[in-house]
Amino acid sequence: MQTLNYRIRLLKEDDGGYTVIVPALPGCVTFGETIDEAIAMAKEAIEGYIETLNELGKEVPKDNDILEYTVSVEAHA
């Protein structure tokens, strides 16, 4: 067994709570009422995602293949 690390993105929702997206695992999305709960839910979702991939005999994506940048643009909002 190995330890894998994945980046997560927490999006604060207008009506409360946080949606969590795992960019390296397409479709791996969860939710938590607090930041701590959202992180715990993300860990659970990632573990389930990887377990499903293993059961299907598919390769588990690694997070280190993702490049992340911030791009600034000017916009009228």
trRosetta pair geometry for C-beta under 8 A, 3 or more apart (Angstrom, degrees):
i j d omega theta_ij theta_ji phi_ij phi_ji
4 50 7.4 155 44 -96 148 150
4 60 7.3 -97 -84 140 164 132
4 62 7.1 -128 -145 -123 112 71
4 63 7.3 129 172 1 94 104
5 63 6.1 -95 99 44 67 140
6 22 5.5 12 155 -154 134 111
6 24 5.6 -129 -138 42 100 128
6 25 6.9 -7 -144 -12 148 112
6 46 5.7 -175 37 -126 150 144
6 63 4.6 174 -116 -62 57 137
7 22 7.6 143 85 -146 52 63
7 23 6.3 -9 83 32 103 110
7 24 7.1 107 42 -14 82 109
7 63 5.7 146 4 -165 81 134
7 66 7.1 -116 32 75 127 143
7 68 7.3 -58 93 -53 174 151
8 20 5.3 -7 -180 -168 121 103
8 21 6.9 149 -163 74 68 42
8 22 5.5 -37 -106 -93 79 70
8 39 7.2 156 66 -118 153 67
8 42 4.8 9 -114 -160 157 155
9 20 7.0 151 75 -154 49 52
9 21 4.6 -14 57 58 102 96
9 22 7.9 -174 17 -78 75 25
9 23 6.6 69 -12 -39 114 100
10 18 4.6 -7 -168 -177 100 130
10 19 7.4 147 -156 75 49 43
10 20 5.6 -19 -98 -98 67 76
10 35 6.5 35 -162 -128 165 82
10 38 5.6 87 -122 128 114 149
10 39 7.8 -40 -73 -64 129 75
11 18 6.4 144 66 -161 42 70
11 19 4.6 -18 59 61 103 95
11 20 7.7 -171 18 -77 76 29
11 21 7.0 39 -12 -5 113 106
12 17 8.0 156 -150 95 53 34
12 18 5.8 -37 -96 -101 49 81
13 16 6.1 -18 83 68 101 25
13 17 5.1 0 36 72 124 78
13 18 6.6 -161 -4 -92 89 25
13 19 6.0 93 -57 -18 107 94
13 31 8.0 14 -26 -140 141 110
16 33 6.8 2 147 -148 104 74
17 31 5.9 33 156 -180 130 100
17 32 6.3 -178 -159 96 93 36
17 33 4.8 -61 -100 -116 95 40
17 34 7.7 -59 -119 -37 60 28
17 38 7.4 140 -175 -71 76 112
18 31 6.8 164 86 -153 48 59
18 32 5.5 -11 58 62 95 81
18 33 7.8 59 17 144 76 4
18 34 7.5 -7 7 138 114 12
18 35 6.2 65 -10 -95 157 53
18 38 4.0 -33 80 -78 120 155
19 29 6.6 -6 -178 -172 98 102
19 30 7.6 163 -158 88 56 34
19 31 5.4 -29 -105 -99 58 83
19 38 7.8 12 52 -136 1 124
20 29 6.7 159 83 -157 57 52
20 30 4.9 -13 58 64 108 80
20 31 6.7 -171 12 -81 83 29
20 32 6.7 35 -22 4 120 99
20 38 4.9 153 -50 179 120 98
20 39 7.5 158 -102 -82 148 35
20 41 6.4 154 25 88 142 103
20 42 4.4 -105 152 -78 154 108
20 45 7.4 161 92 31 121 147
21 28 7.4 112 -162 89 48 69
21 29 5.4 -11 -102 -106 67 85
22 25 4.4 6 106 42 119 104
22 28 4.0 -30 47 95 118 122
22 29 7.5 -146 14 -73 76 43
22 42 6.5 141 -64 -159 106 100
22 45 7.0 -172 -15 105 132 117
22 46 5.9 144 -98 -86 161 97
22 49 7.5 -147 67 11 151 165
23 63 7.8 90 75 -133 90 89
23 66 5.9 96 112 -132 123 158
24 61 5.0 -173 165 119 93 121
24 62 7.0 -85 -168 114 141 22
24 63 4.3 -102 -45 -99 159 68
24 65 7.3 114 -128 53 108 92
24 66 5.6 -109 -81 -33 92 132
25 28 3.7 24 104 -1 114 140
25 46 6.6 163 4 -121 160 75
25 49 5.1 55 -177 153 145 158
25 61 6.1 180 -85 54 63 123
28 45 5.5 134 -170 143 91 113
28 46 6.4 64 -176 -90 144 60
28 49 4.9 -18 -100 -77 121 154
29 45 7.5 -120 74 -173 15 158
30 38 7.3 154 103 -154 96 65
30 41 4.3 -164 140 140 136 110
30 42 5.7 -168 51 -82 127 52
30 44 7.4 119 -115 70 167 94
30 45 4.3 -144 -40 -46 133 147
31 38 6.8 -56 -178 -114 29 87
31 41 6.6 -53 68 120 32 163
32 35 7.3 96 96 -132 127 8
32 36 7.5 -140 154 82 146 41
32 37 3.4 172 -169 107 115 86
32 38 3.0 -145 40 -66 123 55
32 39 7.1 -55 13 9 164 45
32 40 6.8 112 -104 49 144 83
32 41 4.7 -173 -63 9 104 130
32 42 7.8 -69 -21 -24 125 82
33 37 5.3 21 44 60 72 153
33 38 7.8 -160 38 -48 29 83
34 37 4.6 92 50 10 80 102
34 38 6.8 -140 91 -8 40 88
35 38 5.6 -55 -146 35 30 113
35 39 6.4 30 155 -19 64 104
36 39 5.9 -54 -149 35 30 110
36 40 6.5 29 153 -16 64 107
37 40 5.6 -55 -148 39 34 111
37 41 6.1 34 153 -19 67 107
38 41 5.7 -54 -145 39 29 111
38 42 6.3 36 151 -25 63 104
39 42 5.5 -49 -149 30 32 115
39 43 6.7 36 152 -20 63 100
40 43 5.8 -50 -153 31 33 112
40 44 6.6 31 150 -15 64 106
41 44 5.6 -54 -149 39 35 113
41 45 6.1 36 152 -21 68 107
42 45 5.6 -55 -144 38 31 111
42 46 6.2 32 156 -20 66 106
43 46 5.9 -54 -147 36 28 111
43 47 6.4 28 155 -18 63 107
44 47 5.8 -55 -148 36 29 111
44 48 6.4 27 155 -15 64 108
45 48 5.8 -58 -149 39 30 110
45 49 6.2 35 153 -24 65 107
46 49 5.6 -52 -146 34 31 115
46 50 6.3 27 157 -15 65 106
47 50 6.0 -57 -148 38 28 107
47 51 6.2 32 153 -22 63 108
48 51 5.5 -53 -145 36 31 114
48 52 6.4 33 156 -19 65 104
49 52 5.9 -57 -154 34 28 110
49 53 6.6 27 150 -17 63 105
50 53 5.6 -52 -148 36 35 113
50 54 6.3 36 153 -20 66 105
50 60 5.4 32 -135 -125 90 126
51 54 5.7 -55 -150 36 30 112
51 55 6.4 32 152 -20 64 106
52 55 5.6 -53 -148 35 32 113
52 56 6.3 21 156 -9 66 110
53 56 5.9 -66 -148 45 29 104
53 58 4.5 -92 -161 73 81 101
53 59 7.2 -57 174 83 123 22
53 60 5.2 129 104 -87 147 74
54 57 7.6 36 -178 -74 31 28
54 58 7.8 -91 -60 50 20 65
54 60 7.1 1 -60 -58 80 113
61 65 7.1 -97 -172 37 90 129
62 65 5.6 100 80 -11 88 100
63 66 5.9 -47 -173 17 58 115
